[in-house]
Amino acid sequence: MTTEVDIQAKIRELVTTHPVVLFMKGTKDFPMCGFSGRVIHILRELNVDFVDFNVLDDEQIRQGIKVYANWPTIPQLYVQGEFIGGCDIMNEMFESGELATLLHQYKK
């Protein structure tokens, strides 16, 4: 049986092993909700290299990521292990140019 501690450790490993990680519904090639689709569009517009994790494939991660970030919604973006935000925050950061500045070193 997987415990909440195990789930949190797995999430921590995912967000610290890869520079840019997006927890989303669906995949970068097939987003399964409008918010995830918008975030993918933003990251592609910025030409950022990132790892996607489909929370629909793992209910424990889907619930655990909400606890990990203390953020109730998905998608969630992490850069160098730090929670950046969800769709609305990313959209605001994209429009202001702040996201491009944050992610410039992770371009493909």
Steps between C-alpha positions, in 0.01 A plus 500: 500500500632841404487755779458877477866532600596278203289709263653825625850351461419394143374850416808658660720271290313593180523876557865494605629255238381708203554877462145572372207272585134545416236296680200506271189320381610316189837533332685775318392337174140443610380734778175381657367832630499861386725622781765237425470586130555870571811428709641275227441779249691744722795264551516426127480869420803550726670195342567347843627147553290339775381168638126441518326274749143390429318499833211311341728195489562502876225599743741502795726754325193696389392547861852510644618788280221717641635432850864538394450854368206587722330593172157354417510497121687341211703582290796586721840617377827442689838650414809368680271336757311823576126528444434785256124483465203382303343619178389847616835584659692368200279700266563821697874430513502426126320824415734706719814332361595367843454136393729543198766646728460216750513227235754646252774257603277197432437570133538216255 
